[in-house]
Amino acid sequence: MSETHTDADAADATGETLRTPIVAVLGHVDHGKTSLLDRIRGSTVIDGEAGAITQHIGATAVPLETVSEIAGSLVDPTDFDLPGLLFIDTPGHHSFSTLRSRGGALADIAILVIDVNDGFQPQTIEAIDILQRTETPFVVAANKVDTTPGWNPQENTPIQQSYDAQSDRARSTLDENLYDLIGDLSDHDFSADMYWRVQNFANNVGVVPVSAETGEGVPDLLTVLMGLSQRYLKDAMAIDVDGPGAGTVLEVKEQKGFGTAIDVVLYDGTVKADDTIVVGGTGDPIVTDVRALLQPRPLAEIRTEKRFEEVESVTAAAGLKIAAPDLDSAMAGAPVRVLRNQQREAVTEEVEAELAALGVTTEEQGVVVKADTLGSLEAVADALDEAEIPIVRAEVGDVAPRDVTVASTADEERHETVMAFGVDVLDDAAERAENEGVRLFESDVIYRLVEEYEEFIAERERAQQDAILDNIARPARFRLLPDHTFRQNDPAVVGVEVMTGTLKQNSRVVNFEGNQPERLGQVKGIQEQGEDVDQARAGERVSVAIDGPTVGRQIEEGDELWSEIPEKHAKVLEQELTDDIPADELEALHVYLDKHRQRDPFWGK
């Protein structure tokens, strides 16, 4: 076993250590989050050496010395006493920016990666909303500058040096894209500018043009992150190196030879191989003894069969694997606390309180939500709340048969739904959903999950409205055309012109004598140019068979007749369906209602 003190070298006279700031990388899919991290990692592997970079579980530590090497003349290491930067590797802003550390975001600072050509996309906006909500400071990496037409790449150089080497045309195209991006940020209430022009980073967002592909601008990005951390986060980075560790669970998974283990980002204190820990779980907090602390082997030794080595202790900030008994019900996003000299009850209560603060408000009725971490569960719940979609049950984990059962008991059909974010649907759950008519919506993009559900509801409502409209009497005013009587009675067959509304098959026909409707008969057939049709719209001329009246007695050529609307149908049309019927039909309805209401003001109300 070996010992690791991740940030312990930065201790000051008070016995406190300044820990590494934790950096999250957010942004829209395909805008280059992963390649930017790969570039930061890769550019430290110089001349085939592993460099000073260390790979953690779910994180990459880049020490100040390495930042200084990459940034060259942009950084004077003597200006800094923070030990470097710890980049969180897990892709997807949903899990990251909403993972908590004692009520704040787990990340101390963030990089929002935006494709400079593509600009703001839905996930960019989602990421910005989360940064705003968690009050996490961030810089914008305007990525893919190398794809600007006519760009002449300057490998790994600071961006202004690279910019100066470009043609006027390339510079002007890039400038235009960057100003569009600054405008988009402004539309979301962020004052932003090129980082070298920003005087006060507390009030303005710095934009750093970069290329993950060529490394251009990466020196600037690391410089800005170090500068901001030193300036604004230094006090928050002070930790008691010997204090009990505090962290957040990233993932719960089987570890060969150790059983269930948790991947953890430690942001305070130290965890030792003989510590007792308290971990947030799906039920009560888990109190268990550490079996092993694991970290990846140094890059030079990573080829060895055992990728991880056991260590005696780990100090914040760091990513590590903790193997311990009883971790099966541990939850991604939940707090981890080392129990050292404190009361067991006090620490379990603290973990419970933190979990409660992350809880999602549920209603008596609503949809079932499953997500991969507590953070993403909270982010999905926020999005659903904004869309006014109630939640009946919200949990971390894969979709299981019992989730489908809960959804199937909903009072309203629209709530017979399970929304799965970044998790699997177990086979027997999928089968049960199919059998019980429960709909499953799956996505790893929050806005898409909400969008698909809303589209489904809108489609369903349209279908319901169509079904109601099919079964409801529709208003129509039509005129019997002169010289178009084809048969006088049994049934009378006449040519008509529909003046307003929709004349439907089986409609009852009335004549208004003053305001008193007189029922004449029923439409038994409609033909247009010899073809049978179900209905005729305003402006159309058709022949109509009307069972009941005789032409020359009850009806005459030139008469204006109406299709009859039962009072109940008139009420539904006026109160619920005015948006679903054509304007001329609405006009016919109002005239029809006026006629009735002149003798009975409350008719159809």
Secondary structure, 3 states (H helix, E strand, C coil): CECCCCCHHHECCCCEEECCCEEEEEECCCCCHHHHHHHHHHCCCHHHCCCCCEEECCEEEEEHHHHHHHHHHHCCHHHCCCCEEEEECCCCHHHHHCCEECCEECCCEEEEEEECCCCCCHHHHHHHHHHHHHCCCEEEEEECHHHCCCCCCCCCCCHHHHHHCCCHHHHHHHHHHHHHHHHHHHHCCCCEEEHHHCCCCCCCEEEEECCCCCCCCHHHHHHHHHHHHHHHHCHHHEEECCCECEEEEEEEEEECCCEEEEEEEEEECEEECCCEEEECECCCCEEEECCEEEEECCHHHCCCCCCEEEECEEECCEEEEEECCCCCCECCCCEEEEECCCCHHHHHHHHHHHHHHCCCCCCCCCEEEEECCHHHHHHHHHHHHHCCCCEEEEEECCECHHHHHHHHCCCCHHHCEEEEECCCECHHHHHHHHHHCCEEEEECCHHHHHHHHHHHHHHHHHHHHHHHHHCCCCCEEEEEEEEEEEECCCCEEEEEEEEEEEEECCCEEEEEECCEEEEEEEEEEEEECCEECCEEECCCEEEEEEECCCECCCECCCCEEEECCCHHHHHHHHHHCCCCCCHHHHHHHHHHHHHHHCCCCCCCC
